[in-house]
Amino acid sequence: MTKYKIAEHFVSINGEGPKSGQLAVFLRFCGCNLNCSYCDTKWANLKTFSPEICDAEHLYRYVRNRSR
């Protein structure tokens, strides 16, 4: 089963797009190689950061349980 490196997961108010102002579940993954200037998760790619390792079922349950 595939494992994913998760930097953080949380529920917050969406600040962008057509769903702005609504609650949203955020999953922040580690390992992005795009290096965008506006990225607010660059710390998740540092070698000193220890991500949580999750499988798809765990992530699905997390999102499902917080989307109600």
C-alpha contacts under 8 A as a table, 3 or more apart, distances in Angstrom:
res1	aa1	res2	aa2	distance
1	M	55	D	7.01
2	T	55	D	6.04
2	T	56	A	7.20
3	K	53	I	6.24
3	K	54	C	5.46
3	K	55	D	4.62
3	K	56	A	7.21
4	Y	29	F	7.39
4	Y	53	I	5.57
4	Y	54	C	5.22
4	Y	55	D	5.99
4	Y	56	A	7.63
5	K	29	F	5.81
5	K	30	C	5.46
5	K	31	G	7.71
5	K	51	P	5.50
5	K	52	E	5.80
5	K	53	I	4.89
5	K	54	C	6.62
6	I	9	H	7.41
6	I	27	L	7.14
6	I	28	R	5.87
6	I	29	F	4.48
6	I	30	C	5.79
6	I	51	P	5.37
6	I	52	E	5.09
6	I	53	I	6.17
6	I	54	C	6.97
7	A	27	L	7.84
7	A	28	R	5.33
7	A	29	F	5.33
7	A	30	C	5.62
7	A	44	A	5.67
7	A	50	S	7.99
7	A	51	P	5.16
7	A	52	E	6.54
8	E	27	L	6.21
8	E	28	R	5.28
8	E	29	F	7.30
8	E	51	P	7.93
8	E	52	E	7.79
9	H	25	V	7.37
9	H	26	F	5.49
9	H	27	L	4.56
9	H	28	R	6.12
10	F	25	V	5.90
10	F	26	F	5.41
10	F	27	L	6.92
11	V	23	L	6.77
11	V	24	A	5.64
11	V	25	V	4.52
11	V	26	F	6.06
11	V	66	R	7.38
12	S	23	L	5.54
12	S	24	A	5.62
12	S	25	V	6.64
12	S	26	F	7.44
13	I	20	S	7.41
13	I	21	G	5.64
13	I	22	Q	5.45
13	I	23	L	4.45
13	I	24	A	5.93
14	N	19	K	6.57
14	N	20	S	4.88
14	N	21	G	5.37
14	N	22	Q	5.52
14	N	23	L	5.86
14	N	24	A	5.68
15	G	19	K	7.89
15	G	20	S	4.76
15	G	21	G	6.01
16	E	19	K	6.88
16	E	20	S	4.88
17	G	20	S	5.43
19	K	22	Q	5.75
24	A	67	S	7.50
25	V	63	V	6.29
25	V	66	R	6.98
25	V	67	S	7.03
28	R	41	T	7.70
29	F	32	C	7.55
29	F	44	A	7.78
30	C	44	A	5.41
30	C	45	N	5.81
30	C	51	P	7.23
31	G	44	A	7.45
31	G	45	N	5.65
32	C	35	N	7.31
32	C	45	N	7.36
35	N	39	C	7.17
35	N	42	K	7.68
36	C	39	C	5.35
39	C	42	K	6.24
41	T	44	A	5.60
41	T	45	N	7.83
42	K	45	N	5.70
42	K	46	L	7.35
43	W	46	L	5.46
43	W	49	F	7.29
44	A	49	F	6.10
44	A	51	P	7.58
45	N	49	F	7.02
46	L	49	F	5.48
47	K	50	S	7.96
54	C	58	H	6.11
54	C	59	L	6.78
55	D	58	H	5.47
55	D	59	L	6.55
56	A	59	L	5.13
56	A	60	Y	6.01
57	E	60	Y	5.03
57	E	61	R	6.17
58	H	61	R	5.25
58	H	62	Y	6.19
59	L	62	Y	5.02
59	L	63	V	6.22
60	Y	63	V	5.30
60	Y	64	R	5.99
61	R	64	R	5.04
61	R	65	N	5.91
62	Y	65	N	5.40
62	Y	66	R	6.35
63	V	66	R	5.31
63	V	67	S	5.97
64	R	67	S	5.30
64	R	68	R	7.05
65	N	68	R	6.38
